[in-house]
Amino acid sequence: MDATDTHHDWTPDQLTLHVGDEERLFDRARRRSQPTELVVSPVELHQRNIQRRLREARLPKDAFRFADPVGICVRVLETAGRPTAAVDRVDRLSLIRSILEAGGSDEPTTLSLPTGAAPGDPQRIEQIRTDVEAITNFHPDRLAAWGETADKIDEPIDDEAETILETGLGAERELRERTTKAVSETALLRRATRSITATNGSAWAEAFPEIERLTLLGLSSLSAPHTDLVHGLLAATSLTVHVHFREGTGEYLRGRVPDLLAITDPGTEAFE
């Protein structure tokens, strides 16, 4: 399927959006002394499938460097001398459990619970925190938009939407107070995005000096953290970016890109 957008007023010239059409990557398979294209997929299985298809077609992989979003951001941060330690999910659940237990004692907690959430269910709280992070990336503009949208919804759904947001933000705040590490690997994406934009792209150039193109593959959704990373790269570098959405949800996601890129200062957090 060839459903490529290349010239729309609402997308930067460096950005090309595709629905399907991943075979175009194979057309760029060449023998090279070093890779010039970074092939990124949030799902490791999809990345392995692409490499397998290259092998089966007996095409060289020399032009490509394969990575996931967290991996490229860790490299940017390490090259810039920034910390990369992050709390994993198991430790987050343990920390949230201690937060919930503290809420029943004299120690105050800012963590509210949505309707139907069991008081001692750290997995439910972590899922809400993760969902809020994926939707907003904790960016002030998106958080404000969430609140404004909730105000327009009929009762009692409006209160529930507000409570979910408060729960996610409260969990993030409490976790930050209890660790010196990044609360999640997703936080490393924000940190790297800020580093890229704050240095006018030099942080990226130092980490990936030979990379001319970034191809983001296999997307059935487009999270705010991934969007902000792409946004930061488009704003601060001359990198060419190709985004391949999966068929089925691709047309909808492609239409959402303008709104997703509309925020200012990608990577900014409401907690700063």
C-alpha positions in Angstrom: 0.0 0.0 0.0 1.3 3.4 -0.9 -0.4 6.0 1.2 2.4 8.5 1.7 1.9 12.1 2.7 4.8 14.2 1.6 3.6 17.7 1.0 1.0 19.0 3.5 1.1 22.5 4.9 0.6 21.1 8.4 3.7 18.9 8.4 7.3 20.1 8.5 9.2 19.5 5.3 11.5 17.1 7.1 8.6 14.8 8.0 7.0 12.2 5.8 4.0 10.2 7.0 3.1 6.7 5.7 0.3 4.2 6.2 2.0 0.9 5.8 4.5 1.1 2.9 7.4 -0.2 5.0 8.8 -1.9 1.9 10.3 1.5 1.0 12.9 0.8 3.6 14.2 -2.1 1.6 14.8 0.2 -1.4 17.4 2.0 0.7 19.3 -1.1 1.6 22.9 -0.5 0.4 26.4 -1.5 1.2 27.9 1.2 3.4 30.9 1.6 5.7 28.6 2.9 8.4 24.9 3.3 8.9 23.2 6.5 7.9 19.6 5.6 8.8 18.2 4.9 12.3 15.4 2.4 12.2 13.3 2.7 15.3 10.3 0.7 16.5 8.8 0.7 20.0 8.0 -3.0 19.6 11.1 -5.3 19.5 9.2 -8.0 17.6 8.4 -5.7 14.8 12.0 -4.6 14.5 13.2 -8.3 14.4 10.6 -9.0 11.7 12.1 -6.2 9.5 15.6 -7.5 10.0 14.4 -11.0 9.1 12.7 -9.8 5.9 16.0 -8.1 4.9 17.9 -11.3 5.4 15.3 -13.3 3.5 15.6 -10.8 0.6 19.4 -11.0 0.9 19.6 -7.3 1.3 22.5 -5.7 3.2 21.7 -4.0 6.5 24.9 -1.9 6.5 22.9 1.4 5.9 20.7 0.8 8.9 21.1 1.0 12.6 18.2 -0.6 14.6 17.1 0.7 18.0 14.1 1.4 20.2 13.1 4.9 21.4 14.5 4.4 24.9 17.8 3.1 23.5 18.4 6.1 21.3 17.5 8.5 24.1 19.8 6.7 26.5 22.6 7.2 24.0 21.9 10.9 23.7 21.9 11.3 27.5 25.0 9.3 28.0 26.9 11.2 25.3 25.8 14.4 27.0 26.9 13.2 30.4 23.3 13.1 31.7 22.0 10.5 34.1 20.1 7.5 32.6 19.1 5.4 35.7 15.3 4.7 35.8 13.0 2.9 38.1 11.6 -0.3 36.6 7.9 -1.3 36.9 8.5 -3.7 39.8 10.1 -1.0 41.9 7.4 1.5 41.0 4.8 -0.9 42.2 6.7 -1.3 45.5 7.0 2.4 45.9 3.3 3.0 45.1 2.4 0.3 47.6 4.3 2.2 50.3 2.6 5.4 49.2 -0.8 3.8 49.6 0.1 2.4 53.0 1.4 5.8 54.1 -2.0 7.3 53.1 -3.6 5.4 55.9 -1.2 6.8 58.5 -0.4 10.2 59.8 2.0 10.8 56.8 0.1 12.9 54.2 -0.2 11.8 50.6 -1.5 13.7 47.5 -2.7 10.5 45.9 -6.4 10.4 45.1 -8.2 7.2 44.0 -10.7 7.0 41.1 -14.1 5.3 41.6 -13.8 1.6 41.8 -10.1 1.5 42.5 -9.3 -0.7 45.5 -7.4 1.2 48.2 -4.5 -1.2 48.1 -4.2 -1.8 44.4 -0.8 -0.4 43.2 -1.2 -2.0 39.8 -4.3 0.1 39.1 -2.6 3.3 40.2 0.5 2.5 38.1 -1.7 1.8 35.0 -3.4 5.2 35.5 -0.1 7.0 35.9 1.2 5.2 32.7 -1.9 6.1 30.7 -1.7 9.8 31.8 1.9 9.8 30.8 1.3 8.3 27.4 -1.5 10.7 26.6 0.0 13.9 27.9 3.7 13.3 28.5 3.0 15.5 31.5 3.2 18.5 29.2 1.4 21.6 30.7 -0.5 22.3 27.5 -1.9 18.7 27.3 -2.7 18.6 31.0 -4.6 21.9 30.6 -6.4 20.5 27.5 -7.4 17.4 29.5 -8.9 19.6 32.3 -10.8 21.8 29.8 -12.2 18.8 28.0 -13.3 17.2 31.3 -15.2 20.4 32.2 -17.3 20.0 29.0 -18.3 16.4 29.7 -21.6 15.7 31.5 -21.7 14.5 35.1 -20.6 12.2 36.5 -18.0 11.4 33.8 -16.5 14.8 34.1 -15.6 14.2 37.8 -14.2 10.8 36.9 -11.9 12.2 34.1 -10.6 14.8 36.6 -10.0 12.2 39.2 -8.1 10.0 36.8 -5.8 12.9 35.9 -5.3 13.8 39.5 -4.5 10.2 40.3 -1.9 10.0 37.5 -0.3 13.3 38.5 -0.4 12.5 42.2 1.3 9.1 41.6 4.0 10.8 39.5 4.7 13.4 42.2 4.8 10.9 45.0 7.2 8.7 43.1 9.5 11.6 42.3 9.7 12.4 46.0 10.8 8.9 46.8 13.6 8.3 44.2 16.5 10.1 42.7 16.2 8.1 39.5 13.9 8.8 36.6 10.5 7.5 37.5 10.3 5.6 34.3 12.1 4.9 31.1 9.6 7.2 29.4 11.0 10.0 31.5 14.3 9.5 29.7 12.6 10.3 26.5 11.5 13.7 27.9 15.0 14.3 29.3 16.6 13.5 25.9 14.0 15.6 24.1 14.9 18.6 26.3 18.6 18.0 25.8 18.2 18.0 22.1 16.2 21.2 21.9 18.2 23.0 24.6 21.4 22.4 22.6 19.9 23.2 19.2 20.5 19.7 18.1 24.1 19.3 19.1 23.3 16.7 21.7 21.8 14.6 18.9 24.6 15.2 16.5 27.2 14.2 19.0 25.4 10.9 19.8 24.5 10.1 16.1 27.0 12.0 13.9 26.5 9.9 10.8 22.7 9.5 10.9 20.8 11.4 8.2 17.4 9.8 8.5 15.2 8.4 11.2 12.5 5.9 10.3 9.8 5.1 12.9 8.1 1.8 12.1 5.1 -0.3 13.1 3.0 2.3 14.9 -0.6 1.3 15.8 -0.7 4.3 18.2 1.3 7.4 18.7 2.1 8.3 22.3 2.8 11.8 23.4 6.4 10.9 24.5 7.2 9.6 21.1 5.5 12.5 19.4 7.5 15.0 21.5 10.8 13.3 20.7 10.0 13.5 17.0 8.9 17.1 17.4 12.1 18.0 19.2 14.2 16.4 16.4 12.3 18.2 13.7 12.7 21.5 15.6 16.4 21.3 16.4 18.0 19.2 13.7 18.0 18.8 9.9 17.2 15.1 10.3 14.8 13.6 7.8 12.0 11.7 9.6 9.7 9.0 8.2 6.9 7.7 10.3 5.1 4.5 9.2 1.7 3.9 10.8 0.2 0.5 10.7 -2.8 -0.1 8.4 -6.2 0.0 10.2 -5.4 2.9 12.6 -2.9 4.7 10.3 -5.3 7.0 8.5 -6.7 8.2 11.8 -3.3 8.7 13.4 -2.0 10.6 10.3 -4.9 13.0 10.7 -4.0 13.5 14.4 -0.4 14.5 13.8 -1.1 18.3 13.4 -2.7 18.5 16.8 0.0 16.3 18.4 2.8 18.6 17.0 0.9 21.8 18.0 2.4 22.1 21.5 5.4 24.4 22.3 8.6 23.3 24.0 8.3 19.5 23.6 9.6 17.6 26.6 8.6 20.2 29.1 7.1 18.8 32.3 4.4 20.4 34.5 6.6 19.4 37.5 9.4 21.7 36.6 
